[in-house]
């Protein structure tokens, strides 16, 4: 007994540490896929409040799950096949729940959860939280307009932003780093604002002029649109419809192009929100504008859909995804936790969840043919961003569908819908507008009272006034209201994260009690206030930050305590690929037209790889859940299953193997070598050109000598196996080019 108690004590201590170390994705996985099932299917017989405790097994706390019941531990972290809970839901010996086997996707979720170590944010048995005694949540307090603080070094700040940063640096006994070298700053600005290296090596005479040129570049929207697509969980296939089925989203690319255009045109963020939540309900001055607004609502249709077969909660699972993108994406709150019970830490009661759910229950989601959920077509000729204006009756689409059964693709998937019926994903108000009844324990078959449609009460949200519409228009207005304390703070924090490697709040999707408090709360509010006062202009916000002295400090590796210096960061996966293409002169700067799977309705897993070679920017590559572009996946490309807070930048051994062996790298190295060989026979000139093309700078004398030594040694190694001099020369220079493309300097920005 003492041994068991010791084990439980050690586990409990470890569990507290694990909860602290848990990644946001792991927490989201447990909260969205594991906890709801435990509450609905298990707690009735396996919780402390159960009147009929089964097998003396408790599942409402991690320590109880590890202790187990009469049959042993329910969970053995990292070992799904040995964990009784996985065996039970698989109906492998044990059979739980006893009345009906759970859908296969839920069974797979439990196996995956245990495999990842059974991360569990529950640190103790559930208890009733006394809301009245809780300290008010900082993020729900009104946004203030703090005055810049006094600083000792009054000559250092260039603007008010700098004063907030310098005050913290001085309070902690530190000194700010010196200004970055002009060439380094130019490279940093180019990558941060366009995702591409500088187009020339000329000296940057005026940083403000250079910043304006970058902000006005069409590549700006491609870079910053990609950041938003991480939040929007953008992908071109479902990826969550069982192991053998992965229906495509052949029209998702229109939303991608909408986002790029919105950033390039500096669409105000409050308008950006409104179009994505309720574009179909907004007035439009032209058919083209209406098309654009309808495409914008694709945000609500892009999520990975749960398996519909044998899933009585399918409709509410779709709504849960839509609430999650609103909560995590715009508000920085895990609203989804309130689906089954009042939020354990944040002031979000279950009633608020179902007030939001009613809005989306009164909304029809249209995904295209792949999901048999409605096909949409325009009322106008094709525009630059064509979308839907009405939903065609099923009968009118029989030229289209009858001849091309959606789930029976030809061997070479090439069928297209009729030329006069371009489609898009999106939403519209449902024919029946109704409030949602409370789902007891999150179970759609156990209904309570109807909850009036509305918004989060803790943020000053009321109820929907126009009862003839879904309420999405009023939801959009509430989200972007200056009185809402979260929206501006959350977006400003996401912008800061992209420039500095960490947000002022280091948990961008969680501004609740479980998240981190801001390191510079006054600065966060200062920027949020300025953002709203300047018309929610994203470009003005970015310009303010990059022209600050804080942003333009020199960089160092490691941590940057209190923003005392800039942080050396690895480029993201898309920028690494685009930089390699730019170095070899292969990058096609033109926007892509559509997608490789546009107008196709296919099951991804039933076909060979649909990825094709491309020289266009990485944002235009085919993004399939469970099958992302192979050129990008080694460098932590997100899987688009949920709202991403920040990308992982960990260095892995597989990345080095990729740089050595990947076909894309090898091909680009050879193309790079051909360019150098064509410049003449002078090896020094070739090396100098290679450094300028790949790294954006001149080679030093030492680097020129090392390059010459490398070429000589590589050529001598190949002499014995290759007598053909032109081929040997190309192979030698390709090896040199690959070394440059694989270098840390190419993949990192100072």
Number of C-alpha atoms within 10 A of each C-alpha: 6 7 8 10 11 11 15 16 13 12 17 18 13 13 21 16 12 18 16 11 12 16 13 17 15 19 15 19 19 21 19 20 16 17 19 21 20 16 20 15 17 19 18 16 19 23 23 17 13 13 10 12 15 15 13 13 22 26 24 21 17 23 24 20 20 22 21 21 17 11 10 14 18 24 25 21 16 17 17 21 16 15 20 21 25 27 20 18 24 22 17 12 10 14 16 19 14 12 7 10 16 18 17 17 19 20 18 15 16 22 22 17 22 21 17 14 16 22 22 21 22 17 17 14 14 13 7 7 14 9 12 7 7 11 8 13 15 15 22 16 14 14 21 14 15 15 12 17 15 11 19 10 12 10 7 14 17 13 15 16 21 20 24 24 23 27 17 19 19 16 11 12 7 14 13 19 17 14 16 19 13 15 16 16 22 22 20 25 25 20 20 23 25 21 25 25 25 18 11 11 14 9 9 14 9 9 15 13 11 15 19 12 12 19 23 17 14 18 22 26 25 25 24 22 21 21 17 19 20 22 21 25 20 29 26 25 30 28 28 20 17 17 11 12 17 23 26 28 28 25 28 29 27 23 27 27 24 21 25 24 19 20 25 22 16 18 18 19 21 20 17 20 22 26 24 24 30 26 29 27 19 13 10 14 7 10 17 21 17 25 27 29 29 30 33 31 26 30 26 25 23 27 27 22 21 20 20 17 12 11 15 13 16 16 15 19 19 20 21 21 23 21 22 24 26 26 20 23 27 20 27 25 26 25 28 25 24 23 27 21 19 19 18 19 15 22 23 23 20 23 25 27 28 27 25 29 27 26 28 31 23 22 22 18 23 23 29 24 25 21 18 10 13 19 24 25 18 24 18 16 11 15 13 12 16 25 32 25 22 15 15 15 11 10 9 9 15 11 11 17 16 9 10 17 13 19 14 12 17 12 9 8 15 13 17 16 18 12 9 12 20 20 26 32 31 33 27 21 21 15 11 13 18 21 23 24 19 25 21 18 20 21 19 17 10 12 14 12 12 16 21 22 29 26 25 20 15 16 20 12 16 18 19 22 11 10 13 11 20 28 28 26 21 21 25 21 18 21 25 22 15 18 15 21 23 24 23 28 27 26 20 22 22 25 20 20 18 16 20 19 20 19 23 26 23 20 22 27 26 24 26 21 17 15 16 14 18 18 15 17 17 20 22 27 20 21 23 26 20 18 24 19 11 12 14 22 18 23 21 15 19 19 15 17 20 20 16 16 23 27 24 23 21 21 23 15 11 10 13 16 13 19 23 24 25 27 23 19 19 20 19 18 20 22 23 23 24 22 24 27 26 20 25 22 16 16 17 14 13 11 15 16 12 16 18 17 23 23 24 22 28 27 22 21 16 14 13 9 10 13 16 9 8 14 17 17 25 21 20 21 21 20 22 23 23 17 18 19 19 13 20 18 16 18 24 16 19 20 19 26 23 23 25 23 21 22 16 11 15 9 12 11 8 11 17 13 11 19 18 15 11 14 12 16 21 19 13 21 27 21 18 27 24 17 15 24 17 9 12 10 10 10 17 14 13 21 24 19 19 25 20 15 23 23 22 20 17 16 18 11 10 9 14 19 14 13 19 17 12 16 20 12 12 18 20 13 13 15 13 8 9 14 10 9 12 11 10 19 19 20 20 22 25 24 20 22 27 20 14 20 29 19 14 11 13 19 19 14 20 19
